[in-house]
Amino acid sequence: MSPLTLKDGRTLGYEEYGDAKGKPLLYFHGSPGSRVEAQPMDAPPGSTGCE
C-alpha cells in the first residue's frame, strides 16, 4: 500500500499495478470496496500498455 495523508488528516490508500512505463489507468471502486479488488484484473506486464 502506498498511503497518502490528506490535509484533514485522513489517510488515502492506493495501489499501483502493471507496467510502470505504461499509460495510467485509474480504477475507482464502489462502497463497500477496496483498492485491492483490482489486483485480480491485473494483466501480465506489458500486455496492455497500461500502468
N, CA, C, O and CB atoms as a CASP TS submission, in Angstrom:
PFRMAT TS
TARGET T0000
AUTHOR 0000-0000-0000
METHOD Language model
MODEL 1
PARENT N/A
ATOM      1  N   MET     1       0.841  -1.179   0.000  1.00  0.00           N
ATOM      2  CA  MET     1       0.000   0.000   0.000  1.00  0.00           C
ATOM      3  C   MET     1       0.881   1.234   0.000  1.00  0.00           C
ATOM      4  O   MET     1       1.934   1.276   0.637  1.00  0.00           O
ATOM      5  CB  MET     1      -0.955   0.002   1.211  1.00  0.00           C
ATOM      6  N   SER     2       0.432   2.215  -0.715  1.00  0.00           N
ATOM      7  CA  SER     2       1.121   3.498  -0.736  1.00  0.00           C
ATOM      8  C   SER     2       0.200   4.530  -0.103  1.00  0.00           C
ATOM      9  O   SER     2      -0.684   5.060  -0.776  1.00  0.00           O
ATOM     10  CB  SER     2       1.524   3.913  -2.195  1.00  0.00           C
ATOM     11  N   PRO     3       0.391   4.826   1.189  1.00  0.00           N
ATOM     12  CA  PRO     3      -0.516   5.768   1.855  1.00  0.00           C
ATOM     13  C   PRO     3      -0.218   7.218   1.506  1.00  0.00           C
ATOM     14  O   PRO     3       0.926   7.604   1.270  1.00  0.00           O
ATOM     15  CB  PRO     3      -0.437   5.589   3.353  1.00  0.00           C
ATOM     16  N   LEU     4      -1.281   8.003   1.480  1.00  0.00           N
ATOM     17  CA  LEU     4      -1.174   9.430   1.219  1.00  0.00           C
ATOM     18  C   LEU     4      -1.990  10.123   2.305  1.00  0.00           C
ATOM     19  O   LEU     4      -3.182   9.848   2.442  1.00  0.00           O
ATOM     20  CB  LEU     4      -1.681   9.809  -0.238  1.00  0.00           C
ATOM     21  N   THR     5      -1.373  11.018   3.081  1.00  0.00           N
ATOM     22  CA  THR     5      -2.087  11.736   4.137  1.00  0.00           C
ATOM     23  C   THR     5      -2.704  12.998   3.557  1.00  0.00           C
ATOM     24  O   THR     5      -2.014  13.836   2.976  1.00  0.00           O
ATOM     25  CB  THR     5      -1.138  12.082   5.318  1.00  0.00           C
ATOM     26  N   LEU     6      -4.016  13.119   3.725  1.00  0.00           N
ATOM     27  CA  LEU     6      -4.751  14.273   3.218  1.00  0.00           C
ATOM     28  C   LEU     6      -4.650  15.444   4.193  1.00  0.00           C
ATOM     29  O   LEU     6      -4.272  15.258   5.350  1.00  0.00           O
ATOM     30  CB  LEU     6      -6.225  13.908   2.973  1.00  0.00           C
ATOM     31  N   LYS     7      -4.983  16.640   3.735  1.00  0.00           N
ATOM     32  CA  LYS     7      -4.868  17.843   4.567  1.00  0.00           C
ATOM     33  C   LYS     7      -5.677  17.754   5.852  1.00  0.00           C
ATOM     34  O   LYS     7      -5.289  18.330   6.868  1.00  0.00           O
ATOM     35  CB  LYS     7      -5.309  19.052   3.785  1.00  0.00           C
ATOM     36  N   ASP     8      -6.802  17.034   5.818  1.00  0.00           N
ATOM     37  CA  ASP     8      -7.645  16.935   7.017  1.00  0.00           C
ATOM     38  C   ASP     8      -7.225  15.799   7.945  1.00  0.00           C
ATOM     39  O   ASP     8      -7.903  15.526   8.935  1.00  0.00           O
ATOM     40  CB  ASP     8      -9.090  16.744   6.614  1.00  0.00           C
ATOM     41  N   GLY     9      -6.110  15.135   7.633  1.00  0.00           N
ATOM     42  CA  GLY     9      -5.573  14.093   8.500  1.00  0.00           C
ATOM     43  C   GLY     9      -5.973  12.678   8.114  1.00  0.00           C
ATOM     44  O   GLY     9      -5.389  11.720   8.620  1.00  0.00           O
ATOM     45  N   ARG    10      -6.950  12.523   7.236  1.00  0.00           N
ATOM     46  CA  ARG    10      -7.333  11.180   6.807  1.00  0.00           C
ATOM     47  C   ARG    10      -6.235  10.579   5.935  1.00  0.00           C
ATOM     48  O   ARG    10      -5.423  11.301   5.357  1.00  0.00           O
ATOM     49  CB  ARG    10      -8.676  11.211   6.042  1.00  0.00           C
ATOM     50  N   THR    11      -6.221   9.262   5.846  1.00  0.00           N
ATOM     51  CA  THR    11      -5.231   8.562   5.029  1.00  0.00           C
ATOM     52  C   THR    11      -5.931   7.926   3.835  1.00  0.00           C
ATOM     53  O   THR    11      -6.950   7.251   3.984  1.00  0.00           O
ATOM     54  CB  THR    11      -4.474   7.486   5.864  1.00  0.00           C
ATOM     55  N   LEU    12      -5.374   8.147   2.654  1.00  0.00           N
ATOM     56  CA  LEU    12      -5.884   7.557   1.423  1.00  0.00           C
ATOM     57  C   LEU    12      -4.899   6.469   1.003  1.00  0.00           C
ATOM     58  O   LEU    12      -3.707   6.732   0.841  1.00  0.00           O
ATOM     59  CB  LEU    12      -6.070   8.640   0.289  1.00  0.00           C
ATOM     60  N   GLY    13      -5.401   5.252   0.829  1.00  0.00           N
ATOM     61  CA  GLY    13      -4.543   4.153   0.394  1.00  0.00           C
ATOM     62  C   GLY    13      -4.751   3.872  -1.082  1.00  0.00           C
ATOM     63  O   GLY    13      -5.882   3.917  -1.566  1.00  0.00           O
ATOM     64  N   TYR    14      -3.688   3.586  -1.797  1.00  0.00           N
ATOM     65  CA  TYR    14      -3.801   3.249  -3.209  1.00  0.00           C
ATOM     66  C   TYR    14      -2.758   2.213  -3.576  1.00  0.00           C
ATOM     67  O   TYR    14      -1.761   2.044  -2.875  1.00  0.00           O
ATOM     68  CB  TYR    14      -3.649   4.501  -4.084  1.00  0.00           C
ATOM     69  N   GLU    15      -2.991   1.530  -4.665  1.00  0.00           N
ATOM     70  CA  GLU    15      -2.075   0.501  -5.162  1.00  0.00           C
ATOM     71  C   GLU    15      -1.733   0.808  -6.612  1.00  0.00           C
ATOM     72  O   GLU    15      -2.520   1.433  -7.323  1.00  0.00           O
ATOM     73  CB  GLU    15      -2.698  -0.924  -5.030  1.00  0.00           C
ATOM     74  N   GLU    16      -0.575   0.373  -7.044  1.00  0.00           N
ATOM     75  CA  GLU    16      -0.165   0.503  -8.437  1.00  0.00           C
ATOM     76  C   GLU    16       0.110  -0.896  -8.970  1.00  0.00           C
ATOM     77  O   GLU    16       0.819  -1.684  -8.344  1.00  0.00           O
ATOM     78  CB  GLU    16       1.096   1.429  -8.585  1.00  0.00           C
ATOM     79  N   TYR    17      -0.458  -1.195 -10.135  1.00  0.00           N
ATOM     80  CA  TYR    17      -0.278  -2.488 -10.778  1.00  0.00           C
ATOM     81  C   TYR    17       0.203  -2.264 -12.202  1.00  0.00           C
ATOM     82  O   TYR    17       0.072  -1.160 -12.730  1.00  0.00           O
ATOM     83  CB  TYR    17      -1.594  -3.313 -10.760  1.00  0.00           C
ATOM     84  N   GLY    18       0.747  -3.272 -12.819  1.00  0.00           N
ATOM     85  CA  GLY    18       1.080  -3.230 -14.235  1.00  0.00           C
ATOM     86  C   GLY    18       2.417  -2.618 -14.553  1.00  0.00           C
ATOM     87  O   GLY    18       3.286  -2.487 -13.691  1.00  0.00           O
ATOM     88  N   ASP    19       2.568  -2.243 -15.814  1.00  0.00           N
ATOM     89  CA  ASP    19       3.804  -1.702 -16.359  1.00  0.00           C
ATOM     90  C   ASP    19       4.012  -0.268 -15.885  1.00  0.00           C
ATOM     91  O   ASP    19       3.205   0.608 -16.196  1.00  0.00           O
ATOM     92  CB  ASP    19       3.788  -1.761 -17.893  1.00  0.00           C
ATOM     93  N   ALA    20       5.073  -0.020 -15.144  1.00  0.00           N
ATOM     94  CA  ALA    20       5.356   1.324 -14.609  1.00  0.00           C
ATOM     95  C   ALA    20       5.581   2.350 -15.713  1.00  0.00           C
ATOM     96  O   ALA    20       5.464   3.551 -15.472  1.00  0.00           O
ATOM     97  CB  ALA    20       6.580   1.281 -13.702  1.00  0.00           C
ATOM     98  N   LYS    21       5.900   1.894 -16.915  1.00  0.00           N
ATOM     99  CA  LYS    21       6.121   2.808 -18.043  1.00  0.00           C
ATOM    100  C   LYS    21       4.871   2.944 -18.917  1.00  0.00           C
ATOM    101  O   LYS    21       4.884   3.659 -19.919  1.00  0.00           O
ATOM    102  CB  LYS    21       7.298   2.321 -18.894  1.00  0.00           C
ATOM    103  N   GLY    22       3.802   2.260 -18.537  1.00  0.00           N
ATOM    104  CA  GLY    22       2.566   2.294 -19.315  1.00  0.00           C
ATOM    105  C   GLY    22       1.744   3.540 -19.045  1.00  0.00           C
ATOM    106  O   GLY    22       2.097   4.376 -18.213  1.00  0.00           O
ATOM    107  N   LYS    23       0.637   3.641 -19.769  1.00  0.00           N
ATOM    108  CA  LYS    23      -0.281   4.767 -19.582  1.00  0.00           C
ATOM    109  C   LYS    23      -1.097   4.526 -18.317  1.00  0.00           C
ATOM    110  O   LYS    23      -1.575   3.413 -18.098  1.00  0.00           O
ATOM    111  CB  LYS    23      -1.217   4.949 -20.825  1.00  0.00           C
ATOM    112  N   PRO    24      -1.265   5.555 -17.476  1.00  0.00           N
ATOM    113  CA  PRO    24      -2.055   5.388 -16.248  1.00  0.00           C
ATOM    114  C   PRO    24      -3.524   5.069 -16.558  1.00  0.00           C
ATOM    115  O   PRO    24      -4.115   5.636 -17.477  1.00  0.00           O
ATOM    116  CB  PRO    24      -1.968   6.660 -15.388  1.00  0.00           C
ATOM    117  N   LEU    25      -4.085   4.171 -15.792  1.00  0.00           N
ATOM    118  CA  LEU    25      -5.492   3.818 -15.877  1.00  0.00           C
ATOM    119  C   LEU    25      -6.013   3.827 -14.449  1.00  0.00           C
ATOM    120  O   LEU    25      -5.558   3.037 -13.622  1.00  0.00           O
ATOM    121  CB  LEU    25      -5.715   2.417 -16.583  1.00  0.00           C
ATOM    122  N   LEU    26      -6.953   4.701 -14.150  1.00  0.00           N
ATOM    123  CA  LEU    26      -7.485   4.820 -12.794  1.00  0.00           C
ATOM    124  C   LEU    26      -8.710   3.933 -12.631  1.00  0.00           C
ATOM    125  O   LEU    26      -9.575   3.888 -13.505  1.00  0.00           O
ATOM    126  CB  LEU    26      -7.836   6.283 -12.472  1.00  0.00           C
ATOM    127  N   TYR    27      -8.776   3.230 -11.510  1.00  0.00           N
ATOM    128  CA  TYR    27      -9.901   2.350 -11.189  1.00  0.00           C
ATOM    129  C   TYR    27     -10.497   2.835  -9.880  1.00  0.00           C
ATOM    130  O   TYR    27      -9.807   2.893  -8.862  1.00  0.00           O
ATOM    131  CB  TYR    27      -9.455   0.841 -11.090  1.00  0.00           C
ATOM    132  N   PHE    28     -11.770   3.182  -9.901  1.00  0.00           N
ATOM    133  CA  PHE    28     -12.453   3.649  -8.689  1.00  0.00           C
ATOM    134  C   PHE    28     -13.475   2.598  -8.268  1.00  0.00           C
ATOM    135  O   PHE    28     -14.419   2.306  -9.001  1.00  0.00           O
ATOM    136  CB  PHE    28     -13.145   5.037  -8.923  1.00  0.00           C
ATOM    137  N   HIS    29     -13.273   2.035  -7.079  1.00  0.00           N
ATOM    138  CA  HIS    29     -14.201   1.023  -6.580  1.00  0.00           C
ATOM    139  C   HIS    29     -15.408   1.678  -5.933  1.00  0.00           C
ATOM    140  O   HIS    29     -15.377   2.855  -5.573  1.00  0.00           O
ATOM    141  CB  HIS    29     -13.503   0.094  -5.581  1.00  0.00           C
ATOM    142  N   GLY    30     -16.456   0.909  -5.794  1.00  0.00           N
ATOM    143  CA  GLY    30     -17.657   1.381  -5.106  1.00  0.00           C
ATOM    144  C   GLY    30     -17.552   1.116  -3.621  1.00  0.00           C
ATOM    145  O   GLY    30     -16.483   0.782  -3.111  1.00  0.00           O
ATOM    146  N   SER    31     -18.662   1.265  -2.937  1.00  0.00           N
ATOM    147  CA  SER    31     -18.684   1.045  -1.491  1.00  0.00           C
ATOM    148  C   SER    31     -19.755  -0.001  -1.199  1.00  0.00           C
ATOM    149  O   SER    31     -20.901   0.180  -1.609  1.00  0.00           O
ATOM    150  CB  SER    31     -18.962   2.385  -0.705  1.00  0.00           C
ATOM    151  N   PRO    32     -19.431  -1.066  -0.519  1.00  0.00           N
ATOM    152  CA  PRO    32     -18.117  -1.330   0.049  1.00  0.00           C
ATOM    153  C   PRO    32     -17.147  -1.784  -1.036  1.00  0.00           C
ATOM    154  O   PRO    32     -17.549  -2.333  -2.061  1.00  0.00           O
ATOM    155  CB  PRO    32     -18.212  -2.387   1.157  1.00  0.00           C
ATOM    156  N   GLY    33     -15.920  -1.553  -0.799  1.00  0.00           N
ATOM    157  CA  GLY    33     -14.897  -1.936  -1.758  1.00  0.00           C
ATOM    158  C   GLY    33     -13.514  -1.680  -1.187  1.00  0.00           C
ATOM    159  O   GLY    33     -13.364  -1.219  -0.056  1.00  0.00           O
ATOM    160  N   SER    34     -12.515  -1.988  -1.988  1.00  0.00           N
ATOM    161  CA  SER    34     -11.137  -1.881  -1.537  1.00  0.00           C
ATOM    162  C   SER    34     -10.215  -1.679  -2.724  1.00  0.00           C
ATOM    163  O   SER    34     -10.523  -2.089  -3.843  1.00  0.00           O
ATOM    164  CB  SER    34     -10.726  -3.125  -0.745  1.00  0.00           C
ATOM    165  N   ARG    35      -9.074  -1.040  -2.466  1.00  0.00           N
ATOM    166  CA  ARG    35      -8.082  -0.810  -3.528  1.00  0.00           C
ATOM    167  C   ARG    35      -7.533  -2.114  -4.086  1.00  0.00           C
ATOM    168  O   ARG    35      -7.058  -2.152  -5.221  1.00  0.00           O
ATOM    169  CB  ARG    35      -6.933   0.043  -3.003  1.00  0.00           C
ATOM    170  N   VAL    36      -7.594  -3.185  -3.298  1.00  0.00           N
ATOM    171  CA  VAL    36      -7.009  -4.452  -3.740  1.00  0.00           C
ATOM    172  C   VAL    36      -7.943  -5.260  -4.630  1.00  0.00           C
ATOM    173  O   VAL    36      -7.525  -6.286  -5.168  1.00  0.00           O
ATOM    174  CB  VAL    36      -6.621  -5.279  -2.544  1.00  0.00           C
ATOM    175  N   GLU    37      -9.203  -4.833  -4.808  1.00  0.00           N
ATOM    176  CA  GLU    37     -10.105  -5.618  -5.642  1.00  0.00           C
ATOM    177  C   GLU    37      -9.715  -5.559  -7.123  1.00  0.00           C
ATOM    178  O   GLU    37     -10.188  -6.383  -7.907  1.00  0.00           O
ATOM    179  CB  GLU    37     -11.534  -5.127  -5.463  1.00  0.00           C
ATOM    180  N   ALA    38      -8.879  -4.621  -7.520  1.00  0.00           N
ATOM    181  CA  ALA    38      -8.427  -4.535  -8.912  1.00  0.00           C
ATOM    182  C   ALA    38      -7.273  -5.491  -9.202  1.00  0.00           C
ATOM    183  O   ALA    38      -6.967  -5.747 -10.367  1.00  0.00           O
ATOM    184  CB  ALA    38      -8.003  -3.109  -9.236  1.00  0.00           C
ATOM    185  N   GLN    39      -6.637  -6.016  -8.177  1.00  0.00           N
ATOM    186  CA  GLN    39      -5.466  -6.872  -8.362  1.00  0.00           C
ATOM    187  C   GLN    39      -5.727  -8.081  -9.262  1.00  0.00           C
ATOM    188  O   GLN    39      -4.899  -8.366 -10.127  1.00  0.00           O
ATOM    189  CB  GLN    39      -4.979  -7.345  -7.026  1.00  0.00           C
ATOM    190  N   PRO    40      -6.845  -8.810  -9.100  1.00  0.00           N
ATOM    191  CA  PRO    40      -7.071  -9.965  -9.976  1.00  0.00           C
ATOM    192  C   PRO    40      -7.232  -9.588 -11.452  1.00  0.00           C
ATOM    193  O   PRO    40      -7.052 -10.435 -12.327  1.00  0.00           O
ATOM    194  CB  PRO    40      -8.298 -10.712  -9.518  1.00  0.00           C
ATOM    195  N   MET    41      -7.566  -8.333 -11.734  1.00  0.00           N
ATOM    196  CA  MET    41      -7.729  -7.888 -13.118  1.00  0.00           C
ATOM    197  C   MET    41      -6.410  -7.470 -13.752  1.00  0.00           C
ATOM    198  O   MET    41      -6.364  -7.149 -14.939  1.00  0.00           O
ATOM    199  CB  MET    41      -8.708  -6.738 -13.179  1.00  0.00           C
ATOM    200  N   ASP    42      -5.334  -7.472 -12.964  1.00  0.00           N
ATOM    201  CA  ASP    42      -4.019  -7.065 -13.462  1.00  0.00           C
ATOM    202  C   ASP    42      -3.531  -8.078 -14.487  1.00  0.00           C
ATOM    203  O   ASP    42      -3.333  -9.252 -14.173  1.00  0.00           O
ATOM    204  CB  ASP    42      -2.999  -6.929 -12.299  1.00  0.00           C
ATOM    205  N   ALA    43      -3.341  -7.614 -15.700  1.00  0.00           N
ATOM    206  CA  ALA    43      -2.872  -8.481 -16.792  1.00  0.00           C
ATOM    207  C   ALA    43      -1.359  -8.655 -16.703  1.00  0.00           C
ATOM    208  O   ALA    43      -0.686  -7.879 -16.023  1.00  0.00           O
ATOM    209  CB  ALA    43      -3.267  -7.891 -18.177  1.00  0.00           C
ATOM    210  N   PRO    44      -0.822  -9.660 -17.378  1.00  0.00           N
ATOM    211  CA  PRO    44       0.644  -9.830 -17.381  1.00  0.00           C
ATOM    212  C   PRO    44       1.335  -8.539 -17.847  1.00  0.00           C
ATOM    213  O   PRO    44       0.856  -7.881 -18.771  1.00  0.00           O
ATOM    214  CB  PRO    44       1.056 -11.023 -18.302  1.00  0.00           C
ATOM    215  N   PRO    45       2.445  -8.181 -17.217  1.00  0.00           N
ATOM    216  CA  PRO    45       3.148  -6.941 -17.569  1.00  0.00           C
ATOM    217  C   PRO    45       3.389  -6.796 -19.065  1.00  0.00           C
ATOM    218  O   PRO    45       3.832  -7.727 -19.738  1.00  0.00           O
ATOM    219  CB  PRO    45       4.469  -6.879 -16.845  1.00  0.00           C
ATOM    220  N   GLY    46       3.087  -5.613 -19.562  1.00  0.00           N
ATOM    221  CA  GLY    46       3.345  -5.321 -20.959  1.00  0.00           C
ATOM    222  C   GLY    46       2.252  -5.725 -21.924  1.00  0.00           C
ATOM    223  O   GLY    46       2.318  -5.382 -23.104  1.00  0.00           O
ATOM    224  N   SER    47       1.242  -6.449 -21.450  1.00  0.00           N
ATOM    225  CA  SER    47       0.223  -6.934 -22.384  1.00  0.00           C
ATOM    226  C   SER    47      -0.807  -5.872 -22.758  1.00  0.00           C
ATOM    227  O   SER    47      -1.465  -5.991 -23.792  1.00  0.00           O
ATOM    228  CB  SER    47      -0.482  -8.122 -21.789  1.00  0.00           C
ATOM    229  N   THR    48      -0.957  -4.831 -21.928  1.00  0.00           N
ATOM    230  CA  THR    48      -1.957  -3.812 -22.226  1.00  0.00           C
ATOM    231  C   THR    48      -1.372  -2.444 -22.482  1.00  0.00           C
ATOM    232  O   THR    48      -2.037  -1.595 -23.076  1.00  0.00           O
ATOM    233  CB  THR    48      -2.927  -3.723 -21.113  1.00  0.00           C
ATOM    234  N   GLY    49      -0.128  -2.201 -22.044  1.00  0.00           N
ATOM    235  CA  GLY    49       0.491  -0.890 -22.187  1.00  0.00           C
ATOM    236  C   GLY    49       0.002   0.099 -21.152  1.00  0.00           C
ATOM    237  O   GLY    49       0.273   1.295 -21.259  1.00  0.00           O
ATOM    238  N   CYS    50      -0.723  -0.389 -20.139  1.00  0.00           N
ATOM    239  CA  CYS    50      -1.208   0.482 -19.056  1.00  0.00           C
ATOM    240  C   CYS    50      -0.402   0.239 -17.799  1.00  0.00           C
ATOM    241  O   CYS    50       0.186  -0.827 -17.619  1.00  0.00           O
ATOM    242  CB  CYS    50      -2.710   0.244 -18.779  1.00  0.00           C
ATOM    243  N   GLU    51      -0.379   1.223 -16.943  1.00  0.00           N
ATOM    244  CA  GLU    51       0.298   1.110 -15.652  1.00  0.00           C
ATOM    245  C   GLU    51      -0.711   0.719 -14.610  1.00  0.00           C
ATOM    246  O   GLU    51      -0.361   0.566 -13.440  1.00  0.00           O
ATOM    247  CB  GLU    51       1.002   2.427 -15.263  1.00  0.00           C
TER
END
